[in-house]
């Protein structure tokens, strides 16, 4: 009887020690519109580092409309379902885009390819397009209802820019940070949708196209 008690005691100890191996790991927090707290702060810091504009309050720990647009931009760029929810899959894609260079002739998102931005004069991409520009264009694509966006002017070499009537001498196009776009939506509606996404960038309203850029400060014309 004493031997049986000893064996039972050993079994209980063994079960207690090794049962921890079978406890599933805690799932990462799922963040979505309306979430708040330190996890959202960390998410917003990652999105800001990707070049997204997070509104006047910036990194504030509140998952609001600006953060939603940025998350949807990453999801669209990555070919993921556009639900605005940050779980493991979207988190992995945020990490992937964070690992990519700020400028590269090889950057490609799900809806924008490098060739679309080549200089119409020399065919060059210069140093390559801005990652922030591509991701924000993806956010705009979502906001417009997933309507195709055509790039009519991306990178411009200095020669090409100098030959265009009305082009600024220091045009953002020469720095791979701008795009002139056309959509099968009224240009005014495109510009209105771009207001928040390019809140700290340039936005030009024209009768037949819309100019957007990521210059880093608010500019409108």
C-alpha positions in Angstrom: 0.0 0.0 0.0 2.8 2.3 0.8 4.4 1.6 -2.5 1.2 2.4 -4.3 1.0 5.8 -2.5 4.5 6.6 -3.5 3.8 5.7 -7.2 0.7 7.9 -7.2 2.6 10.8 -5.6 5.2 10.5 -8.3 2.6 10.5 -11.0 1.0 13.6 -9.7 4.3 15.4 -9.5 5.2 14.3 -13.1 1.8 15.5 -14.4 2.1 18.8 -12.6 5.6 19.5 -13.9 5.0 18.5 -17.5 1.4 19.6 -18.0 2.7 23.2 -18.7 4.1 21.9 -22.0 0.5 21.4 -23.2 -0.8 24.8 -22.2 -1.3 26.7 -25.5 0.6 30.0 -25.9 -1.4 33.1 -25.4 -2.6 34.5 -28.7 -1.3 37.9 -29.8 -3.7 40.7 -29.2 -6.1 41.4 -32.2 -6.4 45.1 -32.8 -9.2 46.8 -34.7 -11.1 50.0 -35.1 -11.9 51.2 -31.6 -9.0 49.5 -29.9 -6.8 51.5 -27.6 -3.8 51.0 -25.3 0.0 50.3 -25.5 -0.5 47.6 -28.2 -2.1 50.2 -30.5 0.8 52.6 -29.7 3.3 50.0 -30.9 1.2 49.4 -34.0 1.0 53.1 -34.8 4.8 53.4 -34.4 5.3 50.7 -37.0 2.8 52.3 -39.4 4.4 55.7 -39.0 7.8 54.1 -39.7 6.3 52.8 -43.0 5.5 56.4 -43.9 1.8 56.5 -43.2 0.2 59.7 -42.0 -1.7 59.1 -38.7 -3.6 62.3 -38.4 -3.0 65.5 -36.3 -2.6 63.5 -33.1 -0.2 61.0 -34.6 0.7 58.1 -32.3 -2.0 58.5 -29.7 -2.8 54.9 -28.7 -6.3 55.1 -30.3 -7.2 52.9 -33.3 -9.2 55.5 -35.3 -9.8 56.3 -39.0 -6.2 57.2 -39.8 -4.9 54.0 -38.3 -7.6 52.1 -40.1 -6.6 53.5 -43.5 -3.0 52.7 -42.9 -3.8 49.1 -41.9 -6.0 48.7 -44.9 -3.1 50.0 -47.1 -0.8 47.3 -45.8 -3.4 44.7 -46.3 -4.1 45.8 -49.9 -0.4 46.0 -50.7 0.0 42.5 -49.5 -3.0 40.9 -51.2 -4.8 40.2 -47.9 -8.5 40.5 -47.2 -9.3 44.1 -46.4 -10.9 44.0 -43.0 -8.8 46.5 -41.1 -8.1 44.0 -38.4 -4.5 43.4 -37.2 -3.9 39.8 -36.3 -0.9 37.6 -36.9 -1.1 37.6 -40.7 -1.4 41.4 -41.0 1.2 41.8 -38.3 3.6 39.7 -40.3 3.0 41.8 -43.4 3.6 45.0 -41.4 6.9 43.4 -40.3 7.7 42.5 -43.9 7.2 46.0 -45.3 9.2 47.4 -42.4 12.1 45.3 -43.6 12.0 46.7 -47.1 14.1 49.8 -48.1 12.5 53.2 -48.2 13.3 53.5 -51.9 13.9 50.7 -54.4 13.4 50.1 -58.1 12.2 46.6 -57.2 9.4 47.6 -54.7 6.1 46.2 -55.9 2.7 46.0 -54.2 -0.3 44.0 -55.1 -1.7 46.8 -57.3 1.3 48.8 -58.4 4.3 47.6 -60.4 7.7 49.4 -60.9 7.2 49.8 -64.6 4.2 52.1 -64.0 6.4 54.7 -62.5 9.2 54.8 -65.0 10.2 58.1 -66.5 8.4 58.8 -69.8 11.5 60.3 -71.2 14.4 57.9 -70.4 12.7 54.9 -68.9 14.6 55.1 -65.6 13.3 54.7 -62.1 16.1 56.7 -60.6 16.7 55.4 -57.1 13.4 53.6 -57.1 10.0 54.7 -55.9 9.1 55.6 -52.3 7.7 52.8 -50.2 5.6 55.3 -48.4 4.1 56.5 -51.6 3.2 53.0 -52.8 1.6 52.0 -49.5 -0.4 55.2 -49.4 -1.6 54.6 -52.9 -2.8 51.2 -51.8 -4.7 52.9 -49.0 -6.3 55.2 -51.5 -7.1 52.3 -53.8 -9.1 50.8 -50.9 -10.8 54.0 -50.0 -12.0 54.5 -53.6 -13.7 51.1 -53.5 -10.9 49.1 -55.1 -11.2 51.0 -58.4 -8.0 50.7 -60.5 -5.6 53.6 -60.3 -3.6 54.5 -63.4 -0.2 56.3 -62.9 0.2 58.9 -65.6 3.5 60.3 -64.2 5.8 58.8 -61.6 9.5 59.4 -61.6 10.8 62.1 -63.9 14.5 62.6 -64.7 15.6 66.3 -64.6 15.6 66.5 -68.4 12.0 65.3 -68.7 10.8 67.5 -65.8 12.4 70.6 -67.4 10.6 70.0 -70.7 7.1 69.8 -69.1 5.2 73.1 -69.1 4.2 74.1 -65.7 6.3 71.6 -63.8 8.0 72.9 -60.6 11.7 73.1 -60.9 12.1 71.1 -57.7 9.2 68.7 -58.5 8.7 65.8 -56.1 8.6 63.6 -59.2 12.3 63.9 -59.5 12.7 62.5 -56.0 10.5 59.4 -56.5 8.0 60.7 -54.0 5.1 61.7 -56.3 2.6 60.3 -58.7 0.0 61.8 -61.0 -3.0 59.5 -61.1 -6.2 58.9 -63.0 -9.2 56.9 -61.8 -12.6 56.1 -63.3 -13.9 58.4 -60.7 -14.2 62.2 -60.8 -10.8 63.8 -60.0 -12.5 65.9 -57.3 -13.7 62.8 -55.6 -10.2 61.2 -55.8 -8.7 64.3 -54.3 -11.2 64.4 -51.5 -10.5 60.8 -50.7 -6.7 61.5 -50.7 -7.0 64.4 -48.2 -6.5 62.3 -45.1 -4.1 59.7 -46.6 -1.8 62.4 -47.8 -2.4 64.8 -45.0 1.3 65.6 -44.6 2.0 65.5 -48.3 1.2 67.3 -51.5 -2.2 67.1 -53.2 -2.8 68.8 -56.5 -6.3 69.1 -57.9 -6.6 69.1 -61.7 -9.4 68.7 -64.2 -8.3 65.4 -65.6 -5.9 63.9 -62.9 -4.8 64.1 -59.3 -1.3 64.7 -58.0 -0.2 63.1 -54.7 3.1 63.1 -53.0 4.8 62.3 -49.7 7.0 65.4 -49.3 6.6 65.4 -45.5 4.6 68.6 -45.1 1.1 69.8 -46.0 0.8 71.4 -49.5 -2.3 72.0 -51.5 -3.0 73.5 -54.9 
